[in-house]
Amino acid sequence: MKKQKRIFTLLTLISGILAAIAVCAAVFMRIKVSGDNLLSMNSNLGYFLAVSYRWAGLAATVLVIIFAALLAACVIKRRKKEKKSDFFQSVDKPKI
């Protein structure tokens, strides 16, 4: 059980880090392509940025959704565990 929890936490952290990197890359690409910036840069780099910034934005969106889902699952699991332990504590107390 501890091994599963560690793997789940590790996957959540990795997806969060990848999501942050992808969002930063998408914003950077979008800034570089916007306005007259595209006209004044190297043609190969400009072509690469113009073609790939949409895919970077899509990847960033997907990674953020995955991170949010994993984080929500972690919170829900923790709350269920707390409710379960609260239930057992209340059962153990004798009623007078």
C-alpha positions, -999 to 999 in steps of 0.1 A, spaced: 0 0 0 28 24 8 45 16 -25 13 25 -44 10 58 -25 46 67 -33 41 59 -70 9 79 -70 25 109 -53 55 106 -77 32 106 -107 13 136 -94 45 155 -89 60 146 -123 28 155 -141 27 189 -122 63 196 -131 57 187 -168 25 208 -169 44 238 -156 72 233 -181 47 229 -209 27 260 -199 59 281 -198 70 268 -232 36 275 -247 36 311 -233 72 316 -245 64 304 -280 32 325 -282 51 356 -271 79 350 -297 53 345 -325 31 374 -317 32 407 -336 63 418 -355 85 395 -336 80 367 -362 92 390 -390 125 398 -374 137 364 -364 155 336 -381 132 319 -407 138 284 -395 132 293 -358 102 314 -368 87 285 -388 92 261 -359 77 284 -334 47 293 -356 39 257 -363 45 242 -329 31 268 -304 -5 255 -308 7 219 -302 26 231 -271 -6 249 -258 -26 217 -264 0 196 -246 0 220 -217 -38 219 -214 -38 181 -214 -10 179 -188 -28 205 -166 -60 184 -168 -41 152 -159 -24 169 -130 -57 183 -117 -74 149 -120 -45 132 -101 -46 159 -74 -84 156 -70 -81 119 -67 -55 123 -40 -76 147 -20 -107 126 -24 -88 95 -12 -74 114 18 -109 127 28 -123 92 26 -95 79 47 -101 106 73 -139 99 74 -132 62 78 -108 68 107 -133 93 123 -160 66 120 -139 40 138 -130 65 165 -166 73 172 -176 36 173 -149 29 199 -161 55 223 -187 40 247 -220 59 250 -231 67 285 
